Amino acid sequence: TSQLYAASDGSITLQQDINGTVTDANNSPLPGVSVLVVGTTNGTETDFDGNYSVKANKGDVLQFSFVGMKTQTVTVGDDNTINITLAEDASALDEVVVIGYGTRKKRDITSAVSQITSKQIEASVQASP
C-alpha cells in the first residue's frame, strides 16, 4: 500500500509499506530485530516469525540491528518486500551477559555470575523450565 506524505519541508513524497522477513545464516527467523528508518523516529520490531512492516519512502535507508548480529542497512527502492539475512557478530557476544530476562555488559556487572550447562538442566527434575 502507498500513500502521499507531506514532509516538514513542504515536499510531497509517496510513502509505502515495506515488509519482509529477517533471518539468520541458518534461515531461522529472528524475532525482536530492530528495524529503523534512518534519520527518523519511525521504526518497528520483527514479530515471532521474523516478519516486519514499516512505512518508508523510496530512497530511505532501513537499519536492521539485533544483539549478537552485525547491523545491516538497505536503501528502499521500488520493491515493497525486503528480506534480510543478518550475520553473527561473535565479537559483540563476548561483551554481553544474559541476566534473567535482560542483558548487561560484562564490565557493568559487580556481583557473582553463575553458569548452568544444558546437561545440568537435563539432569534436574522440573515440571517446566
All heavy atoms as an XYZ file, in Angstrom:
943
protein
N       0.831     -1.165      0.000
C       0.000      0.000      0.000
C       0.887      1.243      0.000
O       1.887      1.267      0.679
C      -0.874      0.061      1.257
O      -1.128     -1.243      1.720
C      -2.132      0.793      1.002
N       0.454      2.277     -0.701
C       1.198      3.531     -0.753
C       0.272      4.672     -0.410
O      -0.932      4.614     -0.646
C       1.778      3.750     -2.147
O       2.667      2.724     -2.471
N       0.824      5.748      0.179
C       0.030      6.941      0.447
C       0.926      8.161      0.325
O       2.129      8.074      0.534
C      -0.623      6.879      1.816
C       0.352      6.824      2.974
C      -0.349      6.616      4.300
O      -1.418      6.042      4.347
N       0.244      7.085      5.357
N       0.316      9.295     -0.035
C       1.077     10.536     -0.138
C       1.417     11.021      1.258
O       0.628     10.928      2.178
C       0.274     11.595     -0.886
C       0.089     11.344     -2.381
C      -0.812     12.400     -2.981
C       1.425     11.311     -3.088
N       2.611     11.572      1.406
C       3.099     12.033      2.700
C       3.696     13.419      2.509
O       4.555     13.618      1.657
C       4.161     11.068      3.226
C       4.847     11.520      4.476
C       4.202     11.491      5.698
C       6.153     11.984      4.419
C       4.838     11.916      6.850
C       6.805     12.405      5.569
C       6.137     12.378      6.777
O       6.778     12.781      7.907
N       3.224     14.393      3.304
C       3.744     15.765      3.237
C       4.861     15.896      4.260
O       4.640     15.751      5.453
C       2.636     16.764      3.518
N       6.070     16.157      3.799
C       7.231     16.320      4.683
C       7.230     17.723      5.274
O       6.544     18.618      4.791
C       8.515     16.065      3.903
N       8.028     17.927      6.335
C       8.077     19.222      7.017
C       8.623     20.333      6.115
O       8.344     21.502      6.339
C       8.921     19.116      8.286
O      10.227     18.694      7.967
N       9.386     19.961      5.074
C       9.926     20.981      4.160
C       8.941     21.348      3.058
O       9.270     22.116      2.165
C      11.258     20.511      3.567
C      11.112     19.302      2.656
O       9.976     18.794      2.500
O      12.132     18.860      2.114
N       7.721     20.811      3.119
C       6.697     21.136      2.143
C       6.662     20.203      0.946
O       5.753     20.273      0.129
N       7.642     19.316      0.821
C       7.643     18.393     -0.319
C       6.644     17.263     -0.083
O       6.290     16.946      1.046
C       9.050     17.816     -0.524
O       9.425     17.049      0.599
N       6.201     16.682     -1.160
C       5.254     15.572     -1.094
C       5.969     14.327     -1.622
O       6.557     14.352     -2.700
C       4.006     15.842     -1.967
C       3.363     17.170     -1.595
C       3.053     14.688     -1.918
C       2.224     17.126     -0.647
N       5.907     13.260     -0.851
C       6.520     12.005     -1.274
C       5.494     10.889     -1.175
O       4.472     11.023     -0.520
C       7.742     11.650     -0.390
O       7.313     11.564      0.968
C       8.831     12.677     -0.508
N       5.791      9.794     -1.826
C       4.911      8.632     -1.827
C       5.445      7.633     -0.812
O       6.455      6.977     -1.045
C       4.862      8.010     -3.230
C       3.894      6.852     -3.408
C       2.461      7.311     -3.177
C       4.014      6.273     -4.804
N       4.782      7.570      0.353
C       5.208      6.649      1.396
C       4.572      5.289      1.137
O       3.419      5.189      0.768
C       4.785      7.186      2.765
C       5.532      6.565      3.899
C       5.289      7.296      5.199
O       4.157      7.561      5.542
N       6.351      7.600      5.900
N       5.375      4.233      1.313
C       4.892      2.894      1.030
C       5.125      1.974      2.216
O       5.979      2.222      3.046
C       5.585      2.340     -0.215
C       7.090      2.406     -0.166
C       7.720      2.133     -1.522
O       7.080      1.648     -2.423
N       8.990      2.440     -1.657
N       4.325      0.907      2.302
C       4.519     -0.115      3.328
C       5.625     -1.042      2.850
O       5.512     -1.675      1.809
C       3.238     -0.932      3.545
C       2.168     -0.140      4.284
O       2.539      0.666      5.151
O       0.970     -0.331      3.987
N       6.710     -1.099      3.617
C       7.805     -2.019      3.328
C       7.685     -3.165      4.314
O       7.534     -2.949      5.520
C       9.184     -1.333      3.501
C       9.267     -0.055      2.664
C      10.309     -2.299      3.177
C       9.143     -0.271      1.173
N       7.724     -4.386      3.814
C       7.648     -5.538      4.702
C       8.617     -6.606      4.245
O       9.167     -6.533      3.158
C       6.210     -6.075      4.781
C       5.642     -6.336      3.405
O       6.233     -7.037      2.612
N       4.489     -5.753      3.107
N       8.830     -7.566      5.112
C       9.737     -8.654      4.786
C      10.002     -9.518      6.001
O       9.321     -9.407      7.017
N      11.023    -10.349      5.890
C      11.397    -11.277      6.951
C      12.885    -11.131      7.223
O      13.679    -10.983      6.298
C      11.080    -12.727      6.531
O       9.695    -12.808      6.194
C      11.377    -13.703      7.648
N      13.257    -11.193      8.499
C      14.660    -11.148      8.901
C      15.029    -12.529      9.442
O      14.355    -13.060     10.325
C      14.921    -10.064      9.964
C      16.393    -10.034     10.331
C      14.462     -8.700      9.463
N      16.103    -13.112      8.871
C      16.543    -14.439      9.282
C      18.035    -14.410      9.613
O      18.724    -13.448      9.319
C      16.305    -15.479      8.164
O      16.986    -15.043      6.980
C      14.829    -15.655      7.858
N      18.504    -15.514     10.212
C      19.939    -15.646     10.466
C      20.559    -16.482      9.351
O      19.886    -16.846      8.389
C      20.202    -16.242     11.852
C      19.676    -17.660     12.020
O      19.275    -18.308     11.016
O      19.659    -18.142     13.166
N      21.832    -16.819      9.485
C      22.549    -17.558      8.445
C      21.980    -18.955      8.227
O      22.146    -19.542      7.158
C      24.027    -17.652      8.792
N      21.270    -19.499      9.236
C      20.655    -20.828      9.109
C      19.234    -20.754      8.583
O      18.505    -21.730      8.629
C      20.666    -21.542     10.469
C      22.069    -21.773     10.966
O      22.977    -22.049     10.186
N      22.255    -21.651     12.271
N      18.819    -19.578      8.132
C      17.475    -19.334      7.608
C      16.401    -19.448      8.685
O      15.249    -19.711      8.386
C      17.166    -20.241      6.407
C      16.153    -19.598      5.481
O      16.059    -18.373      5.428
N      15.405    -20.413      4.774
N      16.786    -19.268      9.953
C      15.829    -19.253     11.060
C      15.345    -17.829     11.271
O      16.147    -16.894     11.244
C      16.476    -19.758     12.344
O      16.895    -21.088     12.196
N      14.043    -17.624     11.507
C      13.533    -16.276     11.717
C      14.093    -15.665     12.999
O      14.340    -16.372     13.977
C      12.022    -16.461     11.812
C      11.817    -17.892     12.157
C      12.989    -18.637     11.597
N      14.311    -14.360     12.985
C      14.831    -13.645     14.154
C      13.748    -12.724     14.717
O      13.452    -11.677     14.129
C      16.061    -12.820     13.777
C      17.329    -13.592     13.464
C      18.411    -12.654     12.942
C      17.815    -14.331     14.700
N      13.142    -13.081     15.848
C      12.170    -12.187     16.476
C      12.880    -11.094     17.258
O      13.968    -11.297     17.787
C      11.392    -13.118     17.417
C      12.334    -14.234     17.718
C      13.219    -14.379     16.502
N      12.285     -9.907     17.313
C      12.827     -8.811     18.111
C      13.917     -7.996     17.457
O      14.589     -7.209     18.124
N      14.108     -8.142     16.141
C      15.097     -7.334     15.430
C      14.554     -5.916     15.304
O      13.397     -5.709     14.932
C      15.397     -7.917     14.027
C      16.308     -6.994     13.234
C      16.001     -9.300     14.145
N      15.384     -4.927     15.609
C      15.001     -3.530     15.480
C      15.128     -3.108     14.021
O      16.181     -3.281     13.412
C      15.907     -2.673     16.366
O      15.649     -1.313     16.142
N      14.043     -2.550     13.456
C      14.033     -2.052     12.078
C      13.732     -0.558     12.161
O      12.659     -0.161     12.595
C      12.970     -2.763     11.218
C      13.003     -2.248      9.787
C      13.143     -4.271     11.267
N      14.694      0.276     11.764
C      14.570      1.723     11.904
C      14.765      2.401     10.557
O      15.663      2.041      9.796
C      15.633      2.232     12.886
C      15.709      3.730     13.112
C      14.464      4.229     13.846
C      16.949      4.069     13.915
N      13.914      3.396     10.272
C      14.115      4.247      9.101
C      15.123      5.302      9.557
O      14.806      6.144     10.399
C      12.806      4.892      8.615
C      13.062      5.767      7.398
C      11.764      3.827      8.309
N      16.354      5.227      9.030
C      17.457      6.088      9.476
C      17.093      7.563      9.293
O      16.548      7.954      8.266
C      18.757      5.747      8.708
C      19.877      6.690      9.085
C      19.167      4.310      8.979
N      17.373      8.356     10.324
C      17.105      9.787     10.271
C      15.705     10.162     10.723
O      15.329     11.325     10.665
N      14.926      9.171     11.155
C      13.567      9.425     11.637
C      13.372      8.699     12.969
O      14.260      7.996     13.435
C      12.500      8.903     10.643
O      12.474      7.468     10.687
C      12.762      9.377      9.229
N      12.198      8.860     13.538
C      11.827      8.077     14.726
C      10.883      6.949     14.333
O      10.291      6.304     15.187
C      11.145      8.982     15.775
O       9.999      9.596     15.175
C      12.094     10.044     16.285
N      10.759      6.698     13.043
C       9.877      5.665     12.519
C      10.597      4.319     12.524
O      11.685      4.192     11.962
C       9.442      6.035     11.092
C       8.384      5.117     10.540
O       7.720      4.404     11.275
N       8.223      5.136      9.229
N      10.010      3.339     13.151
C      10.624      2.019     13.187
C       9.680      0.988     13.761
O       8.549      1.289     14.145
N      10.176     -0.241     13.842
C       9.373     -1.341     14.359
C      10.303     -2.468     14.807
O      11.524     -2.328     14.729
C       8.371     -1.839     13.288
O       7.472     -2.777     13.880
C       9.085     -2.486     12.107
N       9.732     -3.567     15.252
C      10.476     -4.789     15.595
C       9.873     -5.949     14.839
O       8.683     -5.942     14.537
C      10.351     -5.085     17.099
C      11.382     -4.457     17.946
C      11.325     -4.965     19.380
O      10.507     -5.854     19.700
O      12.104     -4.463     20.187
N      10.699     -6.955     14.583
C      10.164     -8.150     13.934
C       9.339     -8.952     14.929
O       9.612     -8.948     16.129
C      11.287     -9.037     13.359
O      12.182     -9.399     14.414
C      12.049     -8.329     12.258
N       8.328     -9.648     14.423
C       7.482    -10.482     15.284
C       8.146    -11.838     15.521
O       9.295    -12.051     15.144
C       6.080    -10.633     14.687
C       6.048    -11.379     13.355
O       7.060    -11.998     12.973
O       5.002    -11.348     12.687
N       7.418    -12.763     16.131
C       7.948    -14.070     16.481
C       8.477    -14.837     15.267
O       9.428    -15.600     15.369
C       6.856    -14.903     17.183
C       7.322    -16.245     17.633
C       8.140    -16.370     18.746
C       6.972    -17.389     16.938
C       8.593    -17.603     19.164
C       7.423    -18.632     17.345
C       8.233    -18.739     18.464
N       7.891    -14.601     14.100
C       8.302    -15.294     12.874
C       9.318    -14.492     12.059
O       9.602    -14.842     10.910
C       7.079    -15.601     12.008
C       6.132    -16.565     12.691
O       6.618    -17.532     13.313
O       4.898    -16.347     12.624
N       9.852    -13.403     12.625
C      10.852    -12.597     11.935
C      10.273    -11.625     10.920
O      11.018    -11.008     10.165
N       8.954    -11.451     10.904
C       8.297    -10.562      9.935
C       8.215     -9.134     10.471
O       8.093     -8.927     11.679
C       6.888    -11.061      9.628
C       6.894    -12.441      9.017
O       7.691    -12.725      8.133
N       6.030    -13.311      9.505
N       8.263     -8.166      9.568
C       8.136     -6.761      9.936
C       7.363     -6.015      8.865
O       7.218     -6.478      7.733
C       9.510     -6.111     10.144
C      10.238     -5.862      8.839
C      10.131     -4.647      8.177
C      11.002     -6.855      8.247
C      10.771     -4.428      6.971
C      11.647     -6.647      7.045
C      11.533     -5.436      6.413
O      12.156     -5.234      5.216
N       6.863     -4.831      9.241
C       6.222     -3.927      8.303
C       6.467     -2.510      8.810
O       6.247     -2.224      9.984
C       4.717     -4.196      8.219
O       4.113     -3.311      7.291
N       6.954     -1.640      7.927
C       7.264     -0.261      8.297
C       6.969      0.646      7.114
O       7.098      0.241      5.967
C       8.747     -0.137      8.756
C       9.701     -0.400      7.619
C       9.025      1.186      9.417
N       6.545      1.879      7.397
C       6.290      2.849      6.329
C       7.579      3.605      6.029
O       8.253      4.071      6.939
C       5.193      3.821      6.751
C       3.826      3.172      6.842
C       2.751      4.217      6.938
C       1.381      3.597      7.019
N       0.999      2.816      5.871
N       7.906      3.706      4.748
C       9.127      4.402      4.327
C       8.947      4.934      2.913
O       8.065      4.497      2.176
C      10.320      3.455      4.377
N       9.796      5.881      2.551
C       9.798      6.457      1.207
C      10.896      5.810      0.375
O      11.899      5.327      0.913
C      10.054      7.964      1.277
C       8.995      8.687      2.059
O       7.810      8.447      1.887
N       9.427      9.566      2.945
N      10.715      5.837     -0.938
C      11.775      5.379     -1.828
C      13.008      6.232     -1.566
O      12.919      7.452     -1.458
C      11.326      5.512     -3.286
C      12.325      4.990     -4.277
C      11.780      5.086     -5.697
C      12.818      4.593     -6.688
N      12.312      4.661     -8.062
N      14.162      5.586     -1.398
C      15.399      6.292     -1.101
C      15.748      6.315      0.381
O      16.877      6.617      0.746
N      14.754      6.031      1.259
C      15.047      5.942      2.692
C      15.965      4.760      2.958
O      15.997      3.789      2.195
C      13.765      5.765      3.514
C      12.988      7.056      3.698
O      13.541      8.135      3.425
O      11.817      6.972      4.122
N      16.699      4.827      4.059
C      17.597      3.739      4.448
C      17.016      3.046      5.670
O      16.697      3.698      6.664
C      19.013      4.276      4.760
C      19.914      3.165      5.261
C      19.608      4.938      3.525
N      16.859      1.726      5.572
C      16.397      0.918      6.703
C      17.605      0.314      7.395
O      18.500     -0.223      6.739
C      15.465     -0.204      6.242
C      14.183      0.201      5.526
C      13.361     -1.041      5.199
C      13.373      1.173      6.370
N      17.620      0.373      8.722
C      18.710     -0.202      9.508
C      18.143     -1.357     10.334
O      17.181     -1.189     11.077
C      19.309      0.845     10.433
C      20.417      0.320     11.303
C      20.982      1.399     12.216
O      20.314      2.385     12.525
N      22.197      1.210     12.638
N      18.776     -2.541     10.206
C      18.366     -3.741     10.916
C      19.432     -4.061     11.958
O      20.599     -4.257     11.609
C      18.228     -4.919      9.945
C      17.190     -4.697      8.880
C      17.491     -3.993      7.726
C      15.910     -5.181      9.040
C      16.538     -3.782      6.745
C      14.944     -4.979      8.068
C      15.257     -4.278      6.922
N      19.047     -4.112     13.251
C      20.029     -4.400     14.294
C      19.458     -5.370     15.316
O      18.255     -5.355     15.613
C      20.490     -3.108     14.975
O      19.396     -2.427     15.548
N      20.355     -6.216     15.855
C      19.968     -7.245     16.817
C      21.207     -7.617     17.618
O      22.306     -7.712     17.050
C      19.419     -8.472     16.066
C      18.780     -9.509     16.937
C      17.590     -9.255     17.593
C      19.371    -10.753     17.090
C      16.989    -10.222     18.383
C      18.781    -11.722     17.876
C      17.593    -11.460     18.525
N      21.066     -7.825     18.909
C      22.197     -8.175     19.772
C      22.859     -9.446     19.258
O      22.192    -10.446     18.989
C      21.727     -8.383     21.226
C      22.863     -8.895     22.095
C      21.174     -7.094     21.786
N      24.174     -9.401     19.072
C      24.926    -10.560     18.611
C      24.991    -10.693     17.104
O      25.602    -11.622     16.590
N      24.362     -9.771     16.382
C      24.372     -9.794     14.919
C      24.951     -8.485     14.395
O      24.877     -7.452     15.054
C      22.949     -9.965     14.364
C      22.280    -11.240     14.785
S      23.082    -12.655     14.042
C      21.845    -13.885     14.216
N      25.530     -8.535     13.211
C      26.059     -7.328     12.579
C      24.903     -6.485     12.067
O      23.982     -7.004     11.434
C      26.995     -7.694     11.429
C      28.274     -8.363     11.896
C      29.196     -8.688     10.754
C      30.457     -9.358     11.291
N      31.353     -9.775     10.242
N      24.959     -5.185     12.346
C      23.934     -4.261     11.878
C      24.032     -4.146     10.360
O      25.116     -4.104      9.806
C      24.112     -2.889     12.534
O      23.973     -3.048     13.950
C      23.094     -1.886     12.030
N      22.867     -4.116      9.698
C      22.838     -4.052      8.236
C      21.901     -2.937      7.808
O      20.865     -2.711      8.432
C      22.363     -5.396      7.670
C      22.453     -5.494      6.175
C      22.179     -6.914      5.680
O      22.317     -7.874      6.404
N      21.785     -7.016      4.441
N      22.268     -2.221      6.736
C      21.410     -1.175      6.191
C      21.067     -1.498      4.741
O      21.872     -2.083      4.015
C      22.091      0.212      6.259
O      23.325      0.158      5.555
C      22.326      0.643      7.692
N      19.860     -1.086      4.349
C      19.366     -1.314      2.987
C      18.605     -0.066      2.549
O      17.823      0.493      3.318
C      18.421     -2.537      2.926
C      17.826     -2.702      1.549
C      19.130     -3.796      3.352
N      18.829      0.380      1.310
C      18.103      1.519      0.757
C      16.811      1.031      0.115
O      16.813      0.068     -0.649
C      18.967      2.260     -0.283
O      20.180      2.669      0.357
C      18.248      3.478     -0.822
N      15.701      1.711      0.427
C      14.393      1.351     -0.117
C      14.350      1.726     -1.593
O      14.690      2.852     -1.961
C      13.258      2.065      0.648
C      11.908      1.780      0.012
C      13.270      1.665      2.113
N      13.948      0.782     -2.420
C      13.811      1.019     -3.856
C      12.360      0.904     -4.271
O      11.452      1.297     -3.537
N      12.123      0.320     -5.452
C      10.769      0.161     -5.968
C      10.054     -1.038     -5.357
O       8.831     -1.101     -5.358
C      10.801      0.004     -7.495
C      11.227      1.288     -8.180
O      10.884      2.375     -7.673
O      11.909      1.207     -9.221
N      10.820     -2.002     -4.835
C      10.235     -3.221     -4.284
C       9.729     -2.977     -2.867
O      10.420     -2.394     -2.044
C      11.288     -4.340     -4.273
C      10.683     -5.714     -4.106
O       9.448     -5.813     -3.969
O      11.451     -6.693     -4.104
N       8.510     -3.417     -2.571
C       7.914     -3.253     -1.244
C       8.320     -4.362     -0.285
O       7.997     -4.293      0.896
C       6.392     -3.215     -1.333
C       5.902     -1.918     -1.927
O       6.686     -1.062     -2.312
N       4.599     -1.767     -2.004
N       8.990     -5.406     -0.768
C       9.414     -6.515      0.082
C      10.939     -6.538      0.164
O      11.616     -6.604     -0.855
C       8.901     -7.863     -0.477
O       7.477     -7.812     -0.556
C       9.318     -9.006      0.425
N      11.450     -6.463      1.396
C      12.894     -6.526      1.625
C      13.154     -7.591      2.679
O      12.809     -7.418      3.853
C      13.461     -5.167      2.089
C      13.202     -4.090      1.030
C      14.943     -5.291      2.402
C      13.607     -2.690      1.453
N      13.728     -8.714      2.240
C      14.099     -9.789      3.149
C      15.584     -9.663      3.462
O      16.383     -9.405      2.573
C      13.797    -11.159      2.528
C      12.313    -11.366      2.309
O      11.499    -10.996      3.147
N      11.956    -11.938      1.182
N      15.945     -9.843      4.733
C      17.309     -9.628      5.201
C      17.816    -10.873      5.919
O      17.081    -11.513      6.662
C      17.352     -8.440      6.184
C      16.913     -7.158      5.503
C      18.723     -8.279      6.822
C      17.838     -6.677      4.422
N      19.096    -11.203      5.696
C      19.777    -12.244      6.464
C      20.903    -11.569      7.232
O      21.810    -10.997      6.639
C      20.349    -13.342      5.538
O      19.273    -13.914      4.787
C      21.048    -14.417      6.349
N      20.806    -11.608      8.572
C      21.826    -10.990      9.414
C      22.918    -11.999      9.741
O      22.639    -13.168     10.001
C      21.213    -10.465     10.714
C      20.245     -9.299     10.584
C      19.731     -8.887     11.959
C      20.887     -8.115      9.897
N      24.160    -11.532      9.734
C      25.315    -12.377     10.053
C      25.676    -12.203     11.525
O      25.493    -11.130     12.103
C      26.502    -11.998      9.174
N      26.204    -13.266     12.130
C      26.629    -13.209     13.528
C      27.799    -12.262     13.698
O      28.642    -12.130     12.819
C      27.060    -14.592     14.008
C      25.924    -15.489     14.370
C      26.402    -16.785     15.017
O      27.526    -16.838     15.540
O      25.635    -17.741     14.993
N      27.843    -11.612     14.833
C      28.956    -10.751     15.202
C      29.529    -11.319     16.495
O      29.158    -10.911     17.591
C      28.485     -9.310     15.390
C      29.634     -8.348     15.610
O      30.800     -8.791     15.577
O      29.363     -7.152     15.816
N      30.415    -12.293     16.357
C      30.939    -13.019     17.507
C      31.635    -12.097     18.499
O      31.575    -12.326     19.705
C      31.897    -14.109     17.046
N      32.270    -11.043     18.044
C      32.965    -10.140     18.963
C      31.980     -9.435     19.887
O      32.296     -9.153     21.036
C      33.799     -9.124     18.198
O      32.971     -8.296     17.413
N      30.787     -9.143     19.412
C      29.791     -8.478     20.242
C      29.252     -9.416     21.313
O      28.879     -8.982     22.395
C      28.645     -7.954     19.381
N      29.208    -10.710     21.038
C      28.682    -11.669     22.010
C      29.591    -11.804     23.217
O      29.133    -12.116     24.313
C      28.473    -13.037     21.355
C      27.300    -13.116     20.400
C      27.246    -14.506     19.755
C      25.992    -12.837     21.108
N      30.883    -11.569     23.071
C      31.805    -11.652     24.194
C      31.543    -10.571     25.226
O      31.941    -10.700     26.374
C      33.254    -11.531     23.708
C      33.715    -12.770     22.966
O      33.093    -13.833     23.149
O      34.693    -12.657     22.211
N      30.891     -9.505     24.836
C      30.676     -8.375     25.731
C      29.313     -8.375     26.402
O      29.010     -7.483     27.161
C      30.838     -7.071     24.937
C      32.219     -6.905     24.344
C      33.307     -6.896     25.402
O      33.119     -6.271     26.458
O      34.349     -7.536     25.171
N      28.447     -9.364     26.132
C      27.093     -9.379     26.670
C      26.897    -10.601     27.546
O      27.287    -11.706     27.196
C      26.042     -9.392     25.520
C      24.636     -9.509     26.066
C      26.181     -8.145     24.679
N      26.279    -10.385     28.713
C      25.934    -11.468     29.622
C      24.433    -11.417     29.825
O      23.874    -10.367     30.145
C      26.658    -11.297     30.982
C      26.233    -12.380     31.945
C      28.159    -11.291     30.788
N      23.752    -12.545     29.658
C      22.301    -12.586     29.820
C      21.980    -12.716     31.304
O      22.499    -13.592     31.980
C      21.687    -13.763     29.026
C      20.200    -13.852     29.279
C      21.981    -13.597     27.555
N      21.128    -11.841     31.821
C      20.750    -11.824     33.226
C      19.236    -11.994     33.302
O      18.502    -11.064     32.969
C      21.115    -10.474     33.894
C      22.541    -10.083     33.635
C      20.763    -10.500     35.362
C      23.557    -10.765     34.484
N      18.748    -13.142     33.715
C      17.305    -13.339     33.848
C      16.595    -13.035     32.550
O      16.738    -13.743     31.566
N      15.857    -11.917     32.530
C      15.098    -11.539     31.339
C      15.748    -10.401     30.569
O      15.210     -9.924     29.600
C      13.673    -11.128     31.731
C      12.882    -12.252     32.296
C      12.622    -12.307     33.650
C      12.426    -13.290     31.494
C      11.911    -13.351     34.189
C      11.707    -14.332     32.024
C      11.443    -14.362     33.379
O      10.734    -15.389     33.907
N      16.927     -9.958     31.006
C      17.566     -8.830     30.337
C      19.015     -9.116     30.029
O      19.466    -10.252     30.128
N      19.747     -8.094     29.653
C      21.177     -8.242     29.369
C      21.937     -7.107     30.032
O      21.381     -6.049     30.287
C      21.453     -8.212     27.852
O      21.032     -6.961     27.343
C      20.768     -9.342     27.126
N      23.201     -7.354     30.324
C      24.111     -6.348     30.879
C      25.457     -6.508     30.207
O      25.844     -7.605     29.836
C      24.329     -6.559     32.380
C      23.115     -6.517     33.185
C      22.883     -5.146     33.708
N      21.785     -5.350     34.652
C      20.824     -4.532     34.863
N      20.811     -3.439     34.272
N      19.863     -4.761     35.671
N      26.184     -5.421     30.092
C      27.551     -5.510     29.586
C      28.410     -6.133     30.669
O      28.215     -5.873     31.852
C      28.075     -4.136     29.205
C      27.374     -3.594     27.971
C      28.076     -2.382     27.454
C      27.282     -1.905     26.246
N      28.040     -1.745     25.098
N      29.349     -6.942     30.256
C      30.217     -7.661     31.181
C      30.915     -6.705     32.149
O      31.046     -6.986     33.332
C      31.246     -8.464     30.381
C      31.912     -9.568     31.151
C      32.956    -10.259     30.290
C      32.437    -11.564     29.785
N      33.471    -12.329     29.080
N      31.332     -5.546     31.668
C      32.063     -4.597     32.506
C      31.172     -3.934     33.553
O      31.661     -3.375     34.515
C      32.739     -3.547     31.640
C      31.760     -2.668     30.893
C      32.514     -1.713     29.964
N      31.703     -1.394     28.835
C      31.048     -0.236     28.698
N      31.154      0.683     29.597
N      30.317     -0.006     27.644
N      29.823     -3.989     33.384
C      28.911     -3.350     34.320
C      28.467     -4.266     35.458
O      27.779     -3.822     36.365
C      27.667     -2.835     33.584
C      28.002     -1.723     32.601
O      29.052     -1.074     32.780
O      27.214     -1.511     31.663
N      28.839     -5.533     35.407
C      28.409     -6.491     36.429
C      29.369     -6.437     37.611
O      30.578     -6.556     37.452
C      28.345     -7.918     35.851
C      27.296     -7.972     34.738
C      28.021     -8.922     36.937
C      27.247     -9.282     34.033
N      28.806     -6.256     38.808
C      29.639     -6.186     40.006
C      29.425     -7.382     40.924
O      30.144     -7.553     41.887
C      29.340     -4.897     40.798
O      27.955     -4.884     41.163
C      29.685     -3.670     39.967
N      28.433     -8.219     40.653
C      28.150     -9.368     41.510
C      28.607    -10.656     40.842
O      29.063    -10.664     39.717
C      26.653     -9.435     41.802
O      25.938     -9.574     40.594
N      28.462    -11.758     41.568
C      28.855    -13.060     41.047
C      27.911    -13.490     39.928
O      26.728    -13.188     39.940
C      28.846    -14.093     42.158
N      28.456    -14.225     38.974
C      27.677    -14.739     37.858
C      27.859    -16.243     37.818
O      28.975    -16.748     37.934
C      28.146    -14.119     36.519
C      27.396    -14.726     35.359
C      27.980    -12.619     36.537
N      26.747    -16.977     37.690
C      26.810    -18.428     37.602
C      26.451    -18.877     36.207
O      25.667    -18.229     35.520
C      25.833    -19.075     38.592
O      26.175    -18.740     39.909
N      27.002    -19.996     35.821
C      26.715    -20.553     34.505
C      26.131    -21.939     34.698
O      26.670    -22.749     35.441
C      27.985    -20.627     33.675
C      27.753    -21.145     32.281
C      29.036    -21.107     31.446
O      30.097    -20.788     31.936
N      28.908    -21.441     30.195
N      25.028    -22.223     34.016
C      24.386    -23.529     34.082
C      24.454    -24.141     32.695
O      24.081    -23.508     31.713
C      22.914    -23.400     34.520
C      22.834    -22.767     35.899
C      22.235    -24.754     34.501
C      21.434    -22.452     36.350
N      24.937    -25.380     32.623
C      25.042    -26.058     31.330
C      23.749    -26.783     31.012
O      22.921    -27.038     31.896
C      26.198    -27.077     31.338
O      25.879    -28.110     32.272
C      27.516    -26.412     31.701
N      23.579    -27.143     29.751
C      22.378    -27.872     29.344
C      22.315    -29.249     30.011
O      21.233    -29.747     30.322
C      22.315    -28.005     27.831
O      23.448    -28.694     27.358
N      23.455    -29.858     30.279
C      23.461    -31.156     30.970
C      22.917    -31.035     32.370
O      22.195    -31.915     32.841
C      24.880    -31.734     30.978
C      25.346    -32.217     29.623
C      26.706    -32.859     29.694
C      27.122    -33.284     28.281
N      28.407    -33.935     28.263
N      23.234    -29.958     33.070
C      22.710    -29.743     34.411
C      21.193    -29.539     34.379
O      20.484    -30.025     35.250
C      23.383    -28.536     35.060
C      24.831    -28.769     35.420
C      25.522    -27.486     35.844
O      25.382    -26.462     35.186
N      26.247    -27.555     36.966
N      20.711    -28.851     33.375
C      19.266    -28.631     33.250
C      18.564    -29.940     32.938
O      17.528    -30.258     33.520
C      18.969    -27.568     32.170
C      19.491    -26.211     32.630
C      17.463    -27.492     31.887
C      19.418    -25.122     31.595
N      19.124    -30.743     32.039
C      18.530    -32.030     31.685
C      18.502    -32.981     32.871
O      17.576    -33.782     33.012
C      19.312    -32.673     30.538
C      19.133    -31.963     29.209
C      20.052    -32.509     28.121
O      20.805    -33.470     28.383
O      20.002    -31.952     27.006
N      19.493    -32.894     33.762
C      19.576    -33.795     34.911
C      18.580    -33.438     36.000
O      18.236    -34.276     36.844
C      20.992    -33.799     35.485
N      18.096    -32.196     36.023
C      17.147    -31.792     37.069
C      15.743    -32.232     36.716
O      15.380    -32.404     35.551
C      17.208    -30.287     37.265
O      16.695    -29.634     36.134
N      14.911    -32.405     37.746
C      13.512    -32.783     37.558
C      12.681    -31.528     37.712
O      12.559    -30.995     38.804
C      13.086    -33.863     38.589
C      11.620    -34.216     38.409
C      13.994    -35.075     38.479
N      12.131    -31.041     36.614
C      11.330    -29.835     36.605
C      10.064    -30.067     35.818
O      10.058    -30.738     34.806
C      12.103    -28.675     35.963
C      13.389    -28.296     36.653
C      13.136    -27.656     37.992
O      12.151    -26.937     38.177
N      14.033    -27.910     38.941
N       8.963    -29.486     36.312
C       7.692    -29.582     35.593
C       7.733    -28.715     34.338
O       7.161    -29.066     33.318
C       6.540    -29.182     36.501
N       8.404    -27.555     34.449
C       8.566    -26.671     33.294
C       9.834    -25.865     33.503
O      10.286    -25.700     34.623
C       7.356    -25.751     33.140
O       7.283    -24.857     34.227
N      10.420    -25.355     32.431
C      11.706    -24.634     32.569
C      11.593    -23.359     33.374
O      10.795    -22.584     33.365
C      12.136    -24.338     31.147
C      11.011    -24.690     30.276
C      10.036    -25.480     31.073
